[in-house]
Amino acid sequence: MKESKEILTLYKKVSKNADVSHANTLKYKIKVLASSIKRRGVGATLKKIALYLSFYIRGVDLSSENLDKLTKVGEHKDRGTAYLQNSYEVIDEVLKEVEKLDKDVTLGFFLDYGSGKGLPMIIAQRHGFKKVIGVEFAKELCEVCIKNMEKMGIKNYEVLNMDAADYTPLKETTLIFLFNPFDEVVMKKVAKKISSQKNNFKRELYIIYLNPSCNFIFAEDKENFEFVKSLIFETGEIANIFKLKR
Ligand SMILES: C[S@@+](CC[C@H](N)C(=O)[O-])C[C@H]1O[C@@H](n2cnc3c(N)ncnc32)[C@H](O)[C@@H]1O
């Protein structure tokens, strides 16, 4: 993982309903495993394998899905990206990075806009966040996410079946997670909702924007958001970290 102080804007396109079937193949999973050993060593990889084994034993479903046939709510049904689970390492490393910036971040709530089946929520809960919240517009993904939380024995969670543009973050929120979930129309509304609450948040608020296709929305709003750093992963993924100005 490399770090950069420059804001990266390589992700120009939002891949709507891309073919995500490759992510469910054995070949792809082996590639991800080999890359994990190379980057994080055997110990960390074994820890990850143990987690995925527990997913398997408990029947946690994290398979990727197109949005075409799903039942979506709200006025932005065609502005979202497909459900594609991210890699454990990327989420884990980016959370660690924010904890290095602010050790109190886990004292608040973790919020995933476009939470899908909930992998980031599961990982954030293991990092010790007081509560993990997912906002997801596809009903079927919410149902799987709730089942996944229950299977993992997670109690302090909330899954809301709603359009992200309509959700107002709770004052306890300390970390917002965005894995390239929607296009700029929705992202502008979400960023506005976040900044409109800036005087209400109890603690500092950080934003992790992974594969940031609408990065400019946060980068150009210097009145409300401060760019902290970019992380570049060997898989080619980019995570930009922003902080809400108060
Ligand atoms: C790339 S996936 C990310 C899933 C999850 N955050 C993760 O990292 O595993 C994007 C998710 O955003 C959801 N989504 C897209 N537009 C949305 C909207 N307007 N409101 C709520 N969820 C939305 C999709 O259904 C999909 O589950």
The ligand as an SDF file (V2000), in Angstrom:
LIG
                    3D

 27 29  0  0  0  0  0  0  0  0999 V2000
  -20.0690   -1.3010   -4.7510 C   0  0  0  0  0  0  0  0  0  0  0  0
  -21.3820   -1.8110   -3.7010 S   0  0  0  0  0  0  0  0  0  0  0  0
  -20.6840   -1.5660   -2.0810 C   0  0  0  0  0  0  0  0  0  0  0  0
  -21.2140   -2.5070   -1.0510 C   0  0  0  0  0  0  0  0  0  0  0  0
  -20.6170   -2.3790    0.3480 C   0  0  0  0  0  0  0  0  0  0  0  0
  -20.4880   -1.0150    0.7520 N   0  0  0  0  0  0  0  0  0  0  0  0
  -19.2590   -3.0630    0.4270 C   0  0  0  0  0  0  0  0  0  0  0  0
  -18.2410   -2.3630    0.4000 O   0  0  0  0  0  0  0  0  0  0  0  0
  -19.2420   -4.2960    0.5220 O   0  0  0  0  0  0  0  0  0  0  0  0
  -22.5250   -0.4290   -3.8590 C   0  0  0  0  0  0  0  0  0  0  0  0
  -23.8250   -0.6140   -3.1020 C   0  0  0  0  0  0  0  0  0  0  0  0
  -24.5390    0.6290   -3.0820 O   0  0  0  0  0  0  0  0  0  0  0  0
  -25.9220    0.3560   -3.1830 C   0  0  0  0  0  0  0  0  0  0  0  0
  -26.5710    1.5950   -3.6500 N   0  0  0  0  0  0  0  0  0  0  0  0
  -26.4640    2.1720   -4.8670 C   0  0  0  0  0  0  0  0  0  0  0  0
  -27.1910    3.3190   -4.9410 N   0  0  0  0  0  0  0  0  0  0  0  0
  -27.7760    3.4770   -3.7240 C   0  0  0  0  0  0  0  0  0  0  0  0
  -28.6260    4.4860   -3.1580 C   0  0  0  0  0  0  0  0  0  0  0  0
  -29.0390    5.5480   -3.8670 N   0  0  0  0  0  0  0  0  0  0  0  0
  -29.0060    4.3450   -1.8680 N   0  0  0  0  0  0  0  0  0  0  0  0
  -28.5930    3.2710   -1.1330 C   0  0  0  0  0  0  0  0  0  0  0  0
  -27.8120    2.2860   -1.6210 N   0  0  0  0  0  0  0  0  0  0  0  0
  -27.3830    2.3820   -2.9000 C   0  0  0  0  0  0  0  0  0  0  0  0
  -25.9660   -0.8210   -4.1590 C   0  0  0  0  0  0  0  0  0  0  0  0
  -27.1830   -1.5260   -4.0730 O   0  0  0  0  0  0  0  0  0  0  0  0
  -24.7640   -1.6400   -3.7010 C   0  0  0  0  0  0  0  0  0  0  0  0
  -25.1210   -2.5630   -2.7090 O   0  0  0  0  0  0  0  0  0  0  0  0
  1  2  1  0
  2  3  1  0
  2 10  1  0
  3  4  1  0
  4  5  1  0
  5  6  1  0
  5  7  1  0
  7  8  2  0
  7  9  1  0
 10 11  1  0
 11 12  1  0
 11 26  1  0
 12 13  1  0
 13 14  1  0
 13 24  1  0
 14 15  1  0
 14 23  1  0
 15 16  2  0
 16 17  1  0
 17 18  1  0
 17 23  2  0
 18 19  1  0
 18 20  2  0
 20 21  1  0
 21 22  2  0
 22 23  1  0
 24 25  1  0
 24 26  1  0
 26 27  1  0
M  CHG  2   2   1   9  -1
M  END
$$$$
